[in-house]
Amino acid sequence: MSASFRRLAGFATTAALLGLISLTPAMPVSALDQAANTIRVTENQTVQKDFAPIAGQNPLPGLPSPAPRLNTPDKCRQATYCDVIPLEVVLPPTLRKSDEFFVSVKLEWKTQRVDGVSSGGHEYVKPIDVNDMDVYVWDDPVGAEPAQASATAANPESLRLFRPAKGKY
């Protein structure tokens, strides 16, 4: 067997393997499973948790409110750009129906800032964060709309759940 024939056979084998790999169905990429990281909050308690970075970026930023259907918990579980973190609000046994209370949720993250553009005393582009995150709180089981949302350009994003008596979000 000549060296050129062996080389040609090697190229053909490599091409065949690459062809098989390209025909293999891709597994869907999704966010991390956060079920083990349920945030459980009780009366007069502050809970703070740190999470790993989110691997992707929302491919359709800037969609109008209310929350786009892309941000439902079921869709989020399949996307690299979001996480579903269970929230459990434990109601005190002494709570009466007439008692008012709320739970505050704050999402903050490290980011870098891109300088704005100004010239001649006029600001043409304001400084912005490199990345932006939003927070949506959905009932569990999921309703038609989020129970509360904070989808601004602010860091941190924060919201308040007034009387979250359902317990699971």
C-alpha positions in Angstrom: 0.0 0.0 0.0 1.4 3.4 -0.9 1.7 6.3 1.5 -0.7 8.4 -0.6 -3.3 5.7 -0.6 -3.1 5.4 3.2 -3.3 9.2 3.5 -6.4 9.2 1.2 -8.0 6.4 3.2 -7.3 8.4 6.4 -9.0 11.5 5.0 -12.0 9.4 3.8 -12.4 7.8 7.3 -12.1 11.2 9.0 -14.7 12.7 6.5 -17.0 9.8 7.2 -16.8 10.2 11.0 -17.3 14.0 10.7 -20.4 13.3 8.5 -21.8 10.9 11.1 -21.2 13.4 13.9 -22.9 16.2 12.0 -26.0 13.9 11.5 -26.3 13.1 15.2 -29.2 14.9 16.7 -28.1 17.7 19.0 -29.1 17.5 22.6 -31.0 20.6 23.8 -28.8 22.9 25.8 -30.4 24.2 29.0 -29.9 26.2 32.1 -28.7 24.5 35.3 -31.2 22.5 37.3 -31.7 24.6 40.3 -34.3 22.4 42.1 -31.7 21.7 44.8 -31.2 25.4 45.4 -34.7 26.2 46.5 -34.8 29.5 48.4 -36.9 28.9 51.5 -37.8 32.0 53.5 -39.6 32.2 56.9 -40.9 35.2 58.9 -38.3 37.9 59.5 -35.6 36.0 57.7 -33.2 37.2 55.1 -31.9 34.6 52.7 -28.9 35.3 50.3 -27.7 32.8 47.8 -25.0 32.9 45.2 -25.3 31.1 41.9 -23.0 30.2 39.0 -22.9 32.5 36.0 -25.6 32.0 33.4 -24.0 30.5 30.3 -25.9 32.3 27.5 -27.6 35.5 26.5 -31.2 36.1 25.7 -31.4 36.1 21.9 -34.3 38.5 21.8 -33.5 41.3 24.3 -35.8 44.3 24.7 -39.2 42.6 24.1 -42.0 44.6 25.6 -43.8 43.9 28.9 -45.7 41.8 30.0 -43.1 39.0 30.2 -42.6 37.4 26.8 -43.8 33.8 26.6 -40.1 33.0 26.1 -39.6 33.7 29.8 -42.1 31.1 31.2 -40.5 28.7 33.7 -41.0 25.8 31.2 -39.2 27.7 28.4 -36.6 28.9 30.8 -35.7 25.4 31.9 -34.7 24.7 28.3 -32.6 27.9 27.7 -29.0 28.7 28.5 -29.9 32.3 29.3 -32.1 31.8 32.3 -32.5 29.8 35.5 -35.6 28.6 37.4 -35.0 28.9 41.1 -37.8 27.6 43.3 -39.0 30.0 46.0 -40.9 28.8 49.1 -42.5 31.2 51.5 -43.3 29.6 54.8 -46.2 31.3 56.4 -46.1 31.6 60.2 -48.8 29.6 62.0 -49.9 32.8 63.8 -50.7 34.6 60.5 -54.3 35.8 60.4 -56.2 36.5 57.1 -56.2 40.2 58.0 -52.4 40.4 58.4 -50.5 42.1 55.7 -46.9 41.1 54.8 -44.6 41.0 51.8 -41.5 39.3 50.6 -38.8 41.3 48.9 -36.7 39.7 46.1 -33.5 41.3 44.9 -31.3 40.0 42.0 -27.9 41.5 41.7 -24.9 40.5 39.7 -21.4 41.6 38.7 -21.1 43.3 35.4 -18.8 45.7 33.5 -19.8 49.1 32.3 -19.4 50.3 28.7 -18.7 54.1 28.6 -21.1 56.4 26.9 -20.4 58.6 24.0 -20.3 62.3 24.4 -18.9 65.2 22.4 -19.1 68.9 22.6 -21.0 68.7 25.9 -23.7 66.5 24.5 -24.3 62.9 25.6 -25.2 60.7 22.6 -25.1 57.3 24.2 -25.4 56.8 27.9 -23.1 54.4 29.8 -24.6 50.9 29.9 -23.9 47.6 31.6 -22.5 44.9 29.5 -25.1 42.5 30.6 -28.6 42.8 32.0 -30.7 40.4 34.0 -34.4 40.4 34.9 -36.4 38.6 37.6 -39.8 37.1 37.2 -41.7 35.4 40.0 -44.3 32.8 38.8 -46.9 31.0 40.9 -46.4 27.2 41.2 -48.3 25.8 39.4 -47.6 28.4 36.7 -50.3 30.9 35.8 -50.9 32.8 32.6 -48.7 35.8 33.8 -45.9 36.1 36.4 -47.1 37.0 39.9 -44.5 39.9 39.8 -41.7 41.0 37.6 -38.8 43.4 37.5 -37.4 43.7 33.9 -35.6 47.0 33.8 -32.0 48.0 32.9 -31.2 48.4 36.6 -28.7 46.4 38.7 -30.0 45.2 41.1 -33.5 44.2 39.9 -35.9 44.1 42.8 -39.6 43.4 43.5 -42.0 42.8 46.3 -44.5 40.0 46.6 -47.5 41.3 48.6 -49.0 38.6 50.7 -47.5 35.6 48.9 -49.8 33.1 50.7 -49.6 30.4 48.0 -46.3 29.4 49.5 -44.6 28.0 46.3 -43.3 30.1 43.5 
